């Protein structure tokens, strides 16, 4: 009687061991199959809390990275446009200086006028450069053209169509960087009321004409075949050119700043991804070793139980 009780107790212990090894194998198989340490909150309450915190931070970081990348692309376009325009303006200034040579015949002066007019057309195209279908220098207005020409009595003026508010991108908590420069080629809109110009219009305080309007006025002077006004015209050009150079430098600085923020946000994103992996991802090598050990334990327990001749009872427990 005592032997039977002892055997029954031993079998029960072995069956519990088999069932425990089975559960361990199932858990390890799930880890290997999903690759996740945490599948449900009960797996690790602390782990779930840390996981949610990192996931929230990563979601924000992903958005900052996307914003910085978009801002860098936009500023890259703007910076390239400003650099190209700078080269055109330098050529235009050389042409103006040439026109100021009092020894030039009228025909040569008119030819220079046509040359400068070509620069004006080129600059107008650059000033209306688009990014995703919107004028990149039009501010946040959504206008397709930042500047539009109007010719009256032989005088062409380029009127700014934007709103003067530079678009920006949020690239970190509480940090925004301008993604372009509104009215980069100058404002200087013709006054709606010449007797009383307002901010943003020619004649108000120190507002100068945008660079295309300034060059167009020089073209008109030269088309007469005379260089009499070249000294005054050169002064106008240099004033507008100085404004443009300042704007070009500002766009370049913004571009460098946005690229730096893109690198920083990308680093933060990578760091959070690493933290997420440390919390969530299974150490496959370690779990595989545990699985092999658990499988070996399971097989030993099955063998030991079978040796006692209790297979039916074992089957009953297992099923």
Secondary structure, 3 states (H helix, E strand, C coil): CHHHHHHHHHHHHHHHHHHHHHHHHHHHHHHHHHCECCCCHHHCHHHHHHHHHHHHHHHHHHHHHHHHHHHHHHHHHHHHHHHHHHHHHHHHHHHHHHHCCCCCCHHHHHHHHHHHHHHHHHHHHHHCCEECCEECCCCCCCCCCCEEEEEECCEEEEEECCCCCCCEEEEECCEEEECCCCCCCCCCECCCCHHHCCCCECCCCCCCCCHHHHHHHHHHHHCCCCCCCHHHHHHHHHHHHHHHHHHHHHHHHHHHHHHHHHHHHHHHHHHHHHHHHHHHECCHHHHHHHHHHHHHHHHHHHHHHHHCCCHHHHHHHHC
